Amino acid sequence: MCEQVSQWCNYQSIVFNLKQHPVYPCFAILTAFNPRSIVISDSQNNLRHQRLISELRAVTQQLLPIICSDPNGQWQEQGVMIGLPLDVAKNYAAQWGQNAIYWVEGDSLFLVPVLLQGYEIQRLGDWRGFFYT
């Protein structure tokens, strides 16, 4: 558990709603919502999400929708699970102003810093413990 309240700690308290589990051996969870964790309007977030989807579909069809939320469901945002190498996924996240992304490899969920400085990749636990369908 986190010893201090911070964005990094908030990112560790996450659940995912998905309709289908990806078949990729490893994948990233990307979003374009609320760049640099600055809350913007729903319409701006939805437009950014659609643009992200269009950009990613030009590269690969290996993407599936996902909803990211806090455990209480008070905050949630749309995202995508995408089978890309971690470095490529981090580049997309940086382009869309994201402080961090989630990375799944094997059965493990990792929190990966992108724009946040001074943090290292952190294993959060067994991937299946973070989602519901």
C-alpha positions as CSV (number, residue, x, y, z in Angstrom):
1,M,0.0,0.0,0.0
2,C,1.2,3.5,-0.6
3,E,2.6,5.5,2.2
4,Q,1.7,8.9,0.7
5,V,-1.2,10.1,-1.4
6,S,0.0,10.8,-4.9
7,Q,-1.0,10.3,-8.5
8,W,1.2,7.2,-8.6
9,C,-0.7,5.7,-5.7
10,N,-4.0,6.5,-7.3
11,Y,-3.0,4.7,-10.5
12,Q,-2.3,1.6,-8.4
13,S,-6.0,1.5,-7.3
14,I,-7.6,0.3,-10.6
15,V,-10.1,-2.2,-11.9
16,F,-10.9,-3.0,-15.6
17,N,-14.2,-3.8,-17.2
18,L,-13.8,-5.8,-20.4
19,K,-16.0,-7.9,-22.6
20,Q,-13.3,-10.1,-24.0
21,H,-9.8,-11.1,-22.7
22,P,-7.1,-10.5,-25.3
23,V,-5.3,-13.4,-26.7
24,Y,-2.0,-11.5,-27.0
25,P,0.8,-12.8,-24.8
26,C,1.5,-9.2,-23.6
27,F,-0.4,-6.0,-24.2
28,A,-0.7,-2.4,-23.1
29,I,-3.8,-0.6,-21.8
30,L,-3.9,2.9,-23.4
31,T,-6.2,5.8,-23.0
32,A,-6.4,9.4,-24.3
33,F,-8.6,10.7,-21.5
34,N,-7.5,13.5,-19.2
35,P,-4.0,14.3,-20.5
36,R,-1.5,14.6,-17.7
37,S,-4.3,13.8,-15.3
38,I,-6.0,17.1,-15.9
39,V,-9.7,16.6,-16.1
40,I,-11.3,17.8,-19.3
41,S,-14.9,17.6,-20.6
42,D,-16.6,14.3,-21.5
43,S,-16.9,15.5,-25.1
44,Q,-13.2,16.4,-25.3
45,N,-12.3,13.0,-23.8
46,N,-14.6,11.1,-26.2
47,L,-13.2,12.9,-29.2
48,R,-9.6,12.2,-28.0
49,H,-10.6,8.5,-27.5
50,Q,-12.0,8.2,-31.1
51,R,-8.8,9.8,-32.5
52,L,-6.6,7.4,-30.6
53,I,-8.6,4.5,-31.9
54,S,-8.3,5.7,-35.4
55,E,-4.6,6.2,-35.1
56,L,-4.1,2.8,-33.5
57,R,-6.2,1.0,-36.1
58,A,-3.9,2.4,-38.8
59,V,-1.1,0.4,-37.2
60,T,-2.9,-2.8,-36.0
61,Q,-6.2,-4.4,-35.6
62,Q,-5.1,-6.1,-32.4
63,L,-7.1,-3.8,-30.1
64,L,-10.1,-4.4,-27.8
65,P,-12.1,-1.9,-25.8
66,I,-11.7,-1.7,-22.0
67,I,-13.1,0.6,-19.2
68,C,-10.7,1.6,-16.5
69,S,-12.1,2.8,-13.2
70,D,-11.4,3.2,-9.5
71,P,-12.7,0.3,-7.4
72,N,-15.7,2.3,-6.3
73,G,-16.6,3.2,-9.8
74,Q,-16.7,6.9,-9.1
75,W,-14.1,7.6,-11.8
76,Q,-13.9,5.7,-15.1
77,E,-12.5,6.2,-18.6
78,Q,-12.5,4.4,-21.9
79,G,-9.3,2.7,-23.1
80,V,-8.0,0.0,-25.4
81,M,-6.0,-3.2,-24.9
82,I,-3.5,-3.3,-27.7
83,G,-0.9,-5.9,-28.7
84,L,2.1,-3.6,-29.2
85,P,5.7,-3.7,-27.9
86,L,6.0,-1.8,-24.6
87,D,8.3,0.9,-26.1
88,V,5.8,1.6,-28.9
89,A,2.9,1.7,-26.4
90,K,4.8,4.2,-24.2
91,N,5.5,6.4,-27.3
92,Y,1.7,6.5,-28.0
93,A,1.0,7.2,-24.4
94,A,3.5,10.1,-24.3
95,Q,2.0,11.5,-27.6
96,W,-1.5,11.5,-25.9
97,G,-0.2,13.1,-22.7
98,Q,-0.5,10.1,-20.4
99,N,1.5,10.0,-17.2
100,A,1.5,6.2,-17.1
101,I,0.1,3.1,-18.7
102,Y,-0.7,-0.4,-17.7
103,W,1.2,-3.3,-19.2
104,V,0.2,-7.0,-18.9
105,E,2.7,-9.7,-19.5
106,G,1.9,-13.3,-18.7
107,D,-0.4,-13.1,-15.7
108,S,1.1,-9.9,-14.3
109,L,-0.2,-6.4,-14.3
110,F,2.4,-3.6,-14.3
111,L,2.1,0.2,-13.9
112,V,4.6,1.8,-16.2
113,P,5.6,5.5,-15.9
114,V,5.5,7.5,-19.1
115,L,5.5,11.2,-18.4
116,L,5.9,11.0,-14.6
117,Q,9.6,11.3,-13.5
118,G,11.2,9.5,-10.7
119,Y,9.1,6.3,-10.8
120,E,10.0,2.8,-11.9
121,I,7.8,0.1,-13.4
122,Q,5.8,-1.5,-10.6
123,R,4.2,-5.0,-10.6
124,L,0.7,-4.6,-9.2
125,G,-0.2,-8.2,-9.0
126,D,-2.1,-11.0,-10.9
127,W,-3.9,-9.4,-13.9
128,R,-7.0,-11.5,-13.3
129,G,-7.4,-9.9,-9.9
130,F,-8.0,-6.5,-11.5
131,F,-10.8,-7.1,-13.9
132,Y,-14.4,-8.0,-14.1
133,T,-16.5,-8.8,-17.2
